[in-house]
Amino acid sequence: MKQSVNFLLLFVASFIVFQPSGLTETLLDNTTQLQAKPTPGSFALKGHHGRVLGFTTGQDAYRIDSFSVLVDQNDTAKNATADLGVTVVLFRMVEDAGQKRVPFGPALVTQTFTLMGVPHQSKTPAFYTFELNGFEIGAGQSYAIGLVGVTGLKTNPGSLRWRMCGGDNPVMDSPSGWSYESWFTSNSGGSSWGNRNSKDTAVFMEGTRLEEPVLPLPLPLEDADYHDEGQPNLAKVELGKLLFFDKLLSGNKNIACATCHHPLTGTTDSLSLSVGEGGRSLGMSRVESDIIHERVPRNSPALFNLGAKEFKTFFHDGRVLENPYAEPGDFISPAGSDLPEGFDNALAVQAMFPVTSPTEMAGQYDGGTDVSENDIASRAAAGDLPRIWSLLTERLQGVDEYVVLFKSVYPDEVKEASDITFVHAANAIAAFEASQWRADQSPFDQYLQGSEDALNASQLRGMKLFYGKAECADCHSGQLLTDQSFHAIGMPQLGPGKGDGVDGYEDFGRERVTGESRDRYKFRTPALRNVALTGPWGHAGSYRRLKDVVMHHLQPESSLRQYDRRQAILPSVPAADVTDWACMEDDQAVQAIADRVEIMPLELNANEINDLVSFLQALTDASSLNVLSQIPLSVPSGLPVGD
């Protein structure tokens, strides 16, 4: 159901008391709010004269069809006329670190109009209406709308003072470097609002209030969204399962891919930071068996839906990706030119690297004593990735059952044991991960497929918050609820770090890949299917409760500074315990992380937070809870599977 509504916004110096419903003009200049008009469905806003009209929506969404302005022309040249080229521009606004409203993303509207023969020094201000192509503005959002870009004047541009586009500093000449974004940033708050002594300029918007906001919901996932059109080679999947659970692929033959990505622990390991090489048992029961030199520096990422074609970038910092500037099948990775060819996709490329990490699977080498735990650990210390893959392949070639399986899966490529390559193994592991952990039948997915009863009342409210007021979908967008990009959100830094910062306990995230300082502390936006199963959350596993990581997103800087260490899940490891809190105990390091936070604080009440968490729980696919069929009873190497 839709309701016609007019928005009359007058710039005056008075303060208006808020009346329920509608739009609220706020955060641009002083606190000015909505007053309901006597006419049903109409609203009025009043505030200072200024260059930009700012307003905040409440629980409703709107479609704006026209924008009108009443122009005060007393400052224009005497007896002059002009043809004015003006552009109506609308931006969504957010608050930056300095609590100043700035544009977020590209302009939502940029429509240009020409006004012919505008009279100046008129005793009666002129009123102009611009018919817009109806556009929708979401619930719980802040916006700014204004007129910019006065052009085509018949008189000296400096003589024109059109209130809505600049007061005493008109934007007319489009100087070098000028943009709508920079103009709105410099003119949407603070003291630069133009001549306070001028007459008021009235703005009038007409449109429709949408009683049920239109949410930017994604299309449901289908077979075509996955590699192999969702129909993988089952023999290849079965081979990949055996390889995934086989400790033969680790230097000391004591850890498998599944150790840190186990079905019983939501394809992670339920730890903030993994206990990799040298540990024993699974998840929170994992303890030191041999000497553990340090924890794995980053949280073990979940594996759900990684077989979707949309996934072209992997790891928290995106160091493995499909090359966007080359033909399909070309990849960028830490191996550089040493990366072999023949991969099915970027997921398979990712599978090449955990086996090369000393703390994850390769084992340790002591450079001081030249003592290595195994030959693979020696090659890992030397950075000789091709030799690591060769040594692991030789192990596979020496197991008769694996040779039979590889021949069956790759009949055109593998005729004998020596034809097996580690690329074959990686492709099979990727096929298993893509097939086994596809998750697209959650209650939310069923809702997208047309089942209106799939979500309960709390989950529906949470969905509306997710795509509206809570602004989650700004980053968690698209079919997989990720923008496939990188953001700095101030997550607490636990553990040994990646060698960054003054003392080496920091992790610069995406900057480690790009070399660009602007990418410091940015990490990849995770997909959210089965998110309730995959804690602890954050690149360093900082939060063990889903509600707490949600609250961090709402108040990132204060959550960082007030972080409760009890949120972490870090089994005691003598050699690693001393570094667990090194970064968080460094005030300068914490401040540096806080300074880079790019999401703005947002207030939700307790009920709204609970509803948002309920929606996140509605992203759980029940089939992902059936884990027994995902675990083989044995593997061809004969090494144990159950520990």
C-alpha positions in Angstrom: 0.0 0.0 0.0 1.3 3.4 -0.9 0.4 6.8 0.4 1.0 10.2 -1.3 3.0 12.6 0.8 4.6 16.0 0.4 7.8 17.1 2.1 8.1 20.9 2.7 11.5 21.8 4.0 12.1 25.4 4.9 15.4 26.8 6.0 14.9 29.1 9.0 16.6 29.5 12.3 14.0 28.1 14.5 14.0 24.8 16.4 11.1 22.5 15.9 10.0 19.8 18.4 9.8 16.3 16.9 6.4 14.8 16.0 6.1 11.1 15.2 6.6 9.5 11.8 8.2 10.6 8.5 11.5 12.3 7.8 13.9 13.8 10.3 16.3 16.5 9.2 19.4 15.9 11.4 23.2 15.9 11.6 23.6 18.6 8.9 24.1 21.8 10.9 22.1 21.8 14.1 19.5 19.4 15.4 16.4 20.1 13.5 13.6 17.6 13.3 10.3 16.8 11.7 7.0 18.4 12.4 3.8 16.8 11.1 1.6 19.0 9.0 -2.2 19.2 9.5 -2.8 17.7 6.1 -2.8 13.9 6.3 0.4 12.4 4.8 2.3 15.7 4.7 5.4 16.6 6.6 7.5 19.8 7.3 11.1 20.2 8.1 12.7 23.5 9.3 16.3 24.4 9.8 19.0 27.0 8.9 19.5 28.3 5.5 22.2 26.4 3.8 23.7 24.9 0.7 22.7 21.3 1.3 19.4 20.0 2.6 19.9 17.0 4.9 17.3 14.6 6.2 17.1 11.3 7.8 14.3 8.7 7.2 12.6 6.9 10.0 11.1 3.5 9.7 9.6 4.2 6.2 11.0 4.3 2.8 10.1 6.9 0.1 10.0 7.4 -3.6 10.8 11.0 -4.5 9.2 12.2 -7.8 10.0 16.0 -7.8 12.2 18.6 -6.2 11.3 22.3 -6.0 13.2 25.3 -4.8 12.2 28.9 -4.0 15.1 31.1 -5.0 16.1 34.3 -3.2 17.8 36.5 -5.8 18.4 39.7 -3.9 22.2 39.3 -4.2 22.2 38.9 -7.9 23.3 41.5 -10.4 20.9 44.4 -10.9 18.7 44.2 -14.0 20.5 41.0 -15.2 19.0 37.8 -16.6 20.6 34.4 -17.0 20.1 30.9 -18.3 20.9 28.6 -15.5 22.2 25.0 -15.9 21.6 23.3 -12.5 22.0 19.8 -11.3 19.9 18.2 -8.6 22.2 15.8 -6.6 21.3 13.4 -3.9 23.8 11.5 -1.8 23.4 9.0 1.1 25.4 10.5 4.0 27.4 8.8 6.8 29.4 10.3 9.7 33.2 10.2 9.4 35.7 9.8 12.2 35.5 13.5 12.9 31.7 13.2 13.3 31.1 15.2 10.1 28.6 14.0 7.6 30.2 13.0 4.3 28.8 11.3 1.2 28.8 7.5 1.1 29.3 5.9 -2.3 28.3 7.5 -5.7 25.5 10.0 -6.1 22.1 8.3 -6.1 20.7 11.1 -8.4 22.3 13.5 -10.8 19.8 15.2 -13.0 20.6 18.4 -14.8 18.0 21.1 -15.8 18.2 24.4 -17.7 16.3 27.4 -16.4 15.7 30.0 -19.2 16.0 33.7 -18.6 16.0 33.8 -14.8 15.2 37.3 -13.6 17.4 38.9 -11.0 16.7 41.6 -8.3 13.0 40.4 -8.4 10.9 41.5 -5.5 9.2 38.1 -5.6 11.5 35.1 -5.2 11.2 32.6 -8.1 9.9 29.1 -7.6 11.1 26.2 -9.8 10.1 22.5 -9.9 12.3 19.7 -11.2 10.5 16.5 -12.2 12.8 13.7 -11.1 12.9 10.1 -12.3 11.3 8.5 -9.2 14.0 7.2 -6.9 13.6 5.3 -3.7 15.4 6.2 -0.4 15.6 3.5 2.3 14.4 3.4 5.8 16.7 4.5 8.6 19.1 6.3 6.3 20.6 9.8 6.1 20.6 11.8 2.9 21.6 15.2 1.5 20.0 16.8 -1.5 20.9 20.1 -3.2 21.5 22.1 -6.4 25.0 22.4 -7.7 26.8 23.3 -10.9 25.4 26.7 -12.0 26.5 27.2 -15.6 25.8 29.1 -18.8 25.3 32.5 -17.2 24.8 35.5 -19.4 26.2 37.7 -16.7 29.4 37.6 -14.7 29.2 34.4 -12.8 30.7 36.1 -9.7 27.7 38.4 -9.6 25.2 35.6 -9.0 24.4 34.4 -5.5 22.0 31.5 -5.7 21.3 30.5 -2.2 20.9 26.8 -2.8 24.3 26.4 -4.5 26.7 28.3 -2.4 25.7 31.4 -0.6 28.8 33.6 -0.5 30.9 30.9 -2.2 29.0 29.8 -5.2 30.0 26.7 -7.1 29.9 27.9 -10.7 33.3 27.5 -12.4 33.8 23.8 -11.7 37.5 24.2 -10.7 40.0 21.5 -11.2 39.4 18.6 -8.9 35.9 19.6 -8.1 33.3 16.8 -7.7 29.8 16.4 -6.2 31.3 14.4 -3.4 33.9 17.0 -2.4 31.3 19.8 -2.6 28.9 18.0 -0.4 31.6 17.1 2.1 32.7 20.7 2.4 29.2 22.1 2.5 27.2 19.6 4.6 28.0 20.7 8.1 30.1 22.9 10.4 30.4 26.6 9.7 30.4 26.7 5.9 26.7 27.0 5.3 26.7 30.3 3.5 25.3 33.7 4.4 23.2 33.5 7.6 21.8 36.9 7.0 20.2 36.1 3.7 16.5 35.4 3.2 15.3 31.9 3.5 15.3 29.5 0.7 12.4 27.0 0.6 12.7 23.5 -0.7 9.7 21.3 -1.5 9.9 17.5 -2.3 6.9 15.5 -3.5 6.8 11.7 -3.5 5.3 8.5 -2.2 5.8 6.9 1.2 6.2 3.2 0.8 4.6 1.6 3.9 6.5 -1.6 3.2 10.1 -0.6 2.4 11.5 -2.2 -0.7 14.5 -4.2 0.5 17.4 -4.9 -1.8 17.1 -8.6 -1.4 19.3 -10.8 -3.6 18.2 -13.4 -6.1 18.0 -17.0 -4.7 21.1 -19.2 -5.3 20.8 -21.7 -8.1 22.9 -24.5 -9.6 24.2 -22.2 -12.3 25.8 -20.0 -9.6 28.2 -22.8 -8.7 31.2 -24.4 -10.5 30.3 -27.4 -12.6 26.7 -25.9 -12.7 26.2 -27.4 -9.3 26.8 -31.0 -10.6 30.4 -32.0 -9.7 32.2 -35.2 -10.7 31.3 -37.4 -7.7 34.5 -39.5 -8.0 36.5 -36.3 -7.9 34.6 -35.2 -4.8 35.3 -38.5 -3.1 39.0 -38.3 -3.8 39.0 -34.7 -2.5 37.4 -35.9 0.7 40.1 -38.5 1.3 42.8 -36.0 0.7 41.2 -33.4 2.9 41.2 -35.7 5.9 44.6 -37.3 5.2 47.5 -36.2 7.4 49.8 -37.5 4.7 49.7 -33.9 3.2 51.5 -32.4 6.3 55.2 -32.4 6.9 55.1 -34.4 10.1 52.1 -36.5 9.0 50.2 -35.3 12.1 47.7 -32.7 10.7 45.2 -32.6 7.9 43.2 -29.9 6.2 40.2 -31.1 8.3 42.1 -30.5 11.5 41.4 -26.7 11.3 38.3 -27.0 9.0 36.3 -29.8 10.5 32.6 -30.5 9.9 32.1 -31.0 13.6 33.2 -27.4 14.2 31.4 -25.7 11.4 34.3 -26.1 8.9 36.5 -24.0 11.2 38.1 -25.2 14.5 36.1 -23.2 17.1 39.4 -21.5 18.2 40.3 -17.8 17.9 43.6 -18.8 16.4 44.4 -22.3 15.3 46.8 -24.6 17.0 48.4 -26.0 13.9 51.5 -28.0 13.5 52.5 -29.7 16.8 48.9 -30.0 18.2 46.7 -33.0 19.0 42.9 -33.5 18.9 40.3 -31.2 17.5 38.7 -27.8 18.3 38.7 -26.6 21.8 40.2 -29.9 23.0 43.3 -29.3 20.9 46.4 -29.4 23.0 50.2 -29.4 22.6 51.6 -32.7 21.5 55.0 -31.8 20.1 56.6 -28.3 20.5 54.3 -25.6 19.1 56.3 -22.5 18.2 53.3 -20.1 17.7 49.6 -20.0 17.0 48.5 -19.7 13.4 48.3 -15.9 13.1 44.7 -15.7 11.7 41.4 -17.3 12.4 40.5 -20.4 10.4 38.0 -19.2 7.8 34.8 -21.2 7.1 34.4 -23.1 3.9 30.7 -22.8 3.1 29.7 -21.9 -0.4 33.2 -21.4 -1.6 32.2 -23.3 -4.7 30.1 -20.4 -5.9 31.5 -18.8 -9.1 31.4 -15.4 -7.4 34.3 -16.4 -5.2 37.4 -15.4 -7.1 39.5 -14.2 -4.1 40.7 -16.2 -1.1 42.3 -15.8 2.3 41.6 -13.0 4.8 43.9 -10.6 2.8 42.9 -11.8 -0.7 46.4 -13.0 -1.6 45.0 -15.7 -3.9 42.7 -14.5 -6.7 41.7 -15.0 -10.2 43.6 -12.5 -12.4 41.0 -10.0 -13.5 43.2 -8.7 -16.3 44.0 -12.0 -18.0 42.3 -14.9 -19.6 40.4 -17.4 -17.4 42.7 -19.8 -15.7 45.3 -17.2 -14.8 45.8 -16.6 -11.1 47.7 -14.3 -8.8 49.2 -15.9 -5.7 52.2 -15.8 -3.4 53.9 -18.3 -5.6 54.2 -15.8 -8.5 55.6 -17.5 -11.6 56.2 -20.7 -9.6 52.5 -21.4 -9.6 51.9 -24.3 -12.0 49.0 -24.4 -14.5 45.9 -26.6 -14.8 43.7 -25.3 -11.9 40.0 -25.6 -12.1 39.4 -22.4 -10.2 40.8 -20.1 -7.6 39.5 -22.3 -4.8 41.9 -25.0 -6.0 44.8 -22.5 -6.1 44.0 -21.7 -2.4 44.4 -25.4 -1.5 48.1 -25.3 -2.6 49.2 -23.0 0.2 48.3 -24.3 3.7 50.7 -27.2 3.1 53.5 -24.7 2.7 53.1 -22.9 6.0 55.4 -24.0 8.9 52.8 -23.2 11.5 49.9 -24.8 9.7 51.1 -28.0 8.0 54.7 -28.0 6.9 56.5 -28.2 10.2 59.3 -26.2 11.8 62.9 -25.5 10.9 65.4 -24.0 13.3 67.8 -21.8 11.3 70.1 -21.4 14.2 70.9 -25.0 14.6 70.0 -26.1 11.0 67.7 -28.7 12.4 64.5 -29.4 10.6 61.5 -31.6 11.6 61.2 -32.9 8.1 62.4 -32.3 4.5 59.2 -30.3 3.7 59.8 -28.0 6.7 63.3 -27.3 5.3 61.8 -26.4 1.9 59.2 -24.2 3.6 61.8 -22.3 5.5 63.7 -21.7 2.2 60.5 -20.6 0.4 60.9 -23.4 -2.2 57.2 -24.0 -2.9 57.6 -26.1 -6.0 59.8 -28.6 -4.1 57.2 -28.8 -1.3 54.5 -29.7 -3.8 56.8 -32.2 -5.5 57.7 -33.9 -2.2 54.0 -34.2 -1.2 53.1 -35.5 -4.7 55.8 -38.2 -4.3 54.0 -39.3 -1.1 50.7 -39.7 -3.0 52.4 -41.5 -5.9 53.7 -44.1 -3.3 50.2 -45.0 -2.1 48.6 -47.6 -4.4 45.0 -46.8 -3.5 45.6 -43.1 -4.3 47.2 -44.0 -7.7 44.0 -46.0 -8.6 41.8 -43.1 -7.5 43.8 -40.5 -9.5 43.7 -42.7 -12.6 39.9 -43.0 -12.3 39.3 -39.3 -11.7 41.8 -38.1 -14.4 41.8 -40.8 -17.0 43.1 -38.6 -19.8 45.9 -37.1 -17.7 47.0 -39.8 -15.2 48.1 -43.1 -16.9 50.6 -44.0 -14.2 51.7 -42.9 -10.8 54.3 -40.5 -12.1 51.6 -38.5 -13.9 50.0 -37.4 -10.7 50.6 -33.7 -9.8 49.7 -31.7 -6.7 47.5 -29.6 -9.0 45.4 -32.8 -9.4 45.1 -33.1 -5.7 44.2 -29.4 -5.2 41.5 -29.6 -7.9 40.0 -32.7 -6.1 40.1 -31.0 -2.7 38.4 -27.9 -4.2 35.7 -30.1 -5.7 35.0 -31.7 -2.4 34.8 -28.4 -0.5 32.6 -26.9 -3.2 30.2 -29.9 -3.2 30.2 -30.9 0.5 29.7 -27.4 1.9 27.2 -25.8 -0.5 24.7 -24.1 1.8 21.7 -22.6 0.1 18.6 -23.9 1.8 18.5 -21.8 5.0 15.2 -20.3 6.1 16.4 -17.1 4.4 17.0 -18.9 1.2 13.6 -20.5 1.4 12.1 -17.0 1.8 14.0 -15.8 -1.3 12.6 -18.8 -3.1 9.0 -17.6 -2.3 8.2 -19.3 1.0 6.7 -16.3 2.9 6.4 -18.4 6.1 10.1 -19.4 6.2 11.1 -16.6 8.6 9.4 -15.9 11.9 8.4 -12.4 13.0 11.8 -11.7 14.8 13.8 -12.9 11.8 11.7 -10.7 9.4 12.3 -7.7 11.6 16.0 -8.6 11.6 16.1 -8.9 7.9 14.6 -5.4 7.5 17.2 -4.1 9.9 20.0 -5.9 8.0 19.0 -4.3 4.7 17.9 -1.0 6.2 18.7 0.8 9.4 21.5 -1.4 10.5 23.4 -0.9 7.2 24.7 -4.5 7.2 24.1 -4.9 3.5 26.4 -2.0 2.7 29.2 -4.7 2.8 27.3 -8.0 3.2 25.5 -7.7 -0.1 24.7 -9.9 -3.0 23.6 -13.5 -3.2 26.4 -14.6 -0.8 26.1 -11.6 1.6 29.5 -10.3 0.9 30.7 -7.5 -1.4 33.9 -9.6 -2.0 35.9 -6.6 -0.9 38.1 -5.5 2.1 37.2 -3.2 5.0 38.8 -1.9 8.2 36.3 -2.4 11.0 38.6 -2.2 14.1 38.6 -5.9 15.1 40.8 -6.6 18.1 44.2 -8.0 17.1 45.1 -11.2 19.1 48.1 -13.5 18.8 51.5 -13.3 17.2 50.4 -11.0 14.3 52.0 -11.1 10.9 55.3 -9.4 11.7 53.9 -5.9 11.1 54.2 -2.8 13.2 57.0 -1.7 15.5 57.2 -4.9 17.5 55.8 -7.2 14.8 52.6 -8.2 16.6 50.3 -6.3 14.2 48.6 -7.6 11.1 48.3 -5.0 8.3 45.8 -7.2 6.4 45.2 -6.3 2.8 48.2 -3.9 2.8 50.5 -6.9 2.9 49.2 -7.9 -0.5 48.8 -4.5 -2.3 51.6 -2.6 -0.6 49.2 0.3 -0.3 49.0 2.0 3.1 45.3 2.8 2.5 44.6 -0.9 2.8 46.1 -1.2 6.3 44.0 -3.3 8.7 41.5 -4.1 5.9 40.3 -7.7 5.8 37.9 -9.6 3.5 34.2 -9.3 4.0 33.1 -12.9 5.0 30.0 -14.5 3.4 27.3 -15.1 6.0 25.6 -18.4 5.2 25.9 -20.6 8.3 27.5 -17.7 10.2 26.0 -18.9 13.5 28.1 -22.1 13.1 31.5 -20.5 12.4 32.6 -18.6 15.5 34.8 -17.2 16.9 34.5 -14.3 14.5 36.9 -11.7 13.2 40.2 -12.2 11.3 41.8 -13.0 14.7 38.7 -14.8 16.2 38.1 -12.0 18.7 34.5 -12.7 19.5 33.0 -16.0 20.7 29.4 -14.8 20.8 27.5 -13.8 17.6 25.7 -11.0 19.5 29.0 -9.5 20.6 30.4 -9.4 17.1 27.2 -7.7 15.9 27.6 -5.1 18.6 31.2 -4.5 17.6 30.0 -3.6 14.1 27.6 -1.1 15.7 30.2 0.6 17.9 33.6 -0.5 16.5 36.0 1.9 18.2 34.5 1.7 21.7 34.3 -2.1 21.3 37.9 -2.3 20.3 39.1 -0.2 23.3 36.8 -2.0 25.8 37.5 -5.5 24.5 36.9 -8.2 27.0 39.7 -10.9 26.7 37.2 -13.5 27.9 35.7 -13.4 24.4 38.8 -15.1 23.0 39.1 -18.9 22.8 42.9 -19.6 23.1 44.0 -22.9 24.6 47.2 -22.5 26.5 50.3 -23.0 24.5 53.4 -22.1 26.5 55.5 -20.7 23.6 52.5 -18.7 22.3 50.8 -17.4 25.4 53.3 -14.6 25.9 52.3 -13.0 22.5 48.5 -13.4 22.7 47.9 -9.9 24.0 51.0 -8.0 22.9 49.2 -5.9 20.3 46.2 -5.1 22.5 48.5 -4.0 25.3 50.1 -1.5 23.0 48.1 1.7 23.2 49.7 3.1 20.0 48.8 0.0 18.1 45.2 0.0 19.3 45.0 3.7 18.4 46.3 3.0 14.9 43.7 0.3 14.4 40.9 2.6 15.7 42.1 5.4 13.4 41.5 3.3 10.3 37.9 2.2 11.2 35.7 3.0 8.2 32.3 2.1 9.5 30.3 4.6 11.6 28.8 4.1 15.0 25.1 3.2 14.8 22.6 2.9 17.6 20.2 0.0 17.9 18.1 -0.9 20.9 18.3 -4.3 22.6 15.2 -5.6 20.8 16.6 -4.6 17.5 20.0 -6.3 18.2 18.2 -9.5 19.2 16.1 -9.4 16.0 19.3 -8.9 13.9 20.9 -11.9 15.6 17.8 -13.9 14.9 18.0 -13.1 11.2 21.7 -14.2 11.2 20.7 -17.5 12.7 18.1 -17.8 9.9 21.0 -18.1 7.5 21.8 -21.6 8.8 21.2 -24.4 6.3 20.0 -27.4 8.4 21.8 -29.8 6.0 25.1 -28.4 7.2 24.4 -29.9 10.6 24.4 -33.4 9.3 28.1 -34.0 9.6 28.6 -37.7 10.0 28.4 -38.4 6.2 31.1 -35.8 5.7 33.8 -37.7 7.6 35.5 -40.8 6.1 36.2 -43.7 8.3 39.7 -44.2 7.0 42.1 -42.7 4.4 44.4 -44.5 1.9 47.6 -43.6 3.8 46.3 -45.5 6.8 47.0 -42.5 9.1 44.4 -41.9 11.8 41.3 -39.7 11.0 39.6 -39.3 14.3 42.0 -37.1 16.2 
